[in-house]
Amino acid sequence: MLSQLFTTLLLIGGVWLLVQFLSGRQHRQKVIQKFRCEPPVQVARPLLGFIELFKYVKAFNSHTFIPYAQEMFDESGHTFRETALGESFVWTAEPANIRECLSLQFKNFELGAFRRQMALPLFGKGIFTSDGKDWVHFRTAMRPSFKKANLGGDLDMFEGMWVVADIRPGYPS
């Protein structure tokens, strides 16, 4: 009896994971076709990405995450996709992609639970940890601060910015 229950639960879990995988893949294909873009390079992560997740946490805790991320871009290119613990992440340092993610197509992207949990203790609730309507609210409140007339000094430090976007199947496209 117990083995039948376990087998049934295992089968249901497997079917659920397969549906999630296929749904995500189908959504990504729709986004790629709609915006006529090339699919990002897929970076292989062995052991379901556990090793990479450990490296992320280690780099974050040792305050070396930015050099670590730069190393990943050097190895994988300006835009790549990786899967860790069943979640798919697209990393980009391409200015046109960042512009699309942060302003023109923002409604099609979200930060993702992992990034939000990592950033919330550092930034609190705000533009860097919000999605959807909350993000629009924070962006609208901050917009006057970023008019060219209000910006002074050297903005070269923003030249090498990079973004991690989480494209979700449920988001509008």
NORWO-V74760 format. One record per pair of residues at least 24 apart in sequence whose ideal C-beta (glycine too) atoms are under 7 Angstrom apart, sorted by the first residue. I is the first residue (numbers start at 0). GAP is how many residues later the second one is. D is the distance in Angstrom with one decimal. If there is no record, write none. Layout:
# NORWO-V74760
i=[I;I]
gap=[GAP;GAP]
d=[D;D]
This chain:
# NORWO-V74760
i=[22;23;23;26;27;29;30;30;30;33;39;39;39;39;40;40;40;40;41;42;42;42;42;44;44;44;47;47;48;48;48;51;51;52;52;59;68;72;86;86;88;88;89;89;90;90;91;91;91;92;97;97;100;100;105;106;106;107;107;107;108;108;108;109;109;109;110;111;114]
gap=[146;64;145;142;139;143;77;136;142;139;39;40;41;50;35;36;39;40;39;33;37;38;39;37;38;39;37;38;34;35;36;30;32;31;32;58;93;89;25;27;75;77;75;77;71;73;70;71;73;69;63;65;62;64;29;64;65;63;64;65;56;57;58;56;58;61;55;54;49]
d=[4.9;6.0;5.3;3.9;6.3;5.7;7.0;6.2;5.6;6.0;4.8;5.2;4.3;5.5;6.2;5.7;4.5;7.0;5.3;5.1;5.1;6.9;4.5;5.4;6.2;5.7;5.7;6.9;6.2;2.8;5.4;7.0;5.3;5.4;6.4;6.5;6.3;6.6;7.0;6.8;5.7;6.0;5.1;6.2;6.8;5.2;6.6;5.6;6.9;3.9;6.2;5.0;5.5;5.0;6.9;7.0;5.7;5.4;6.3;5.6;4.6;6.9;6.2;5.4;5.5;6.5;6.4;3.3;6.1]
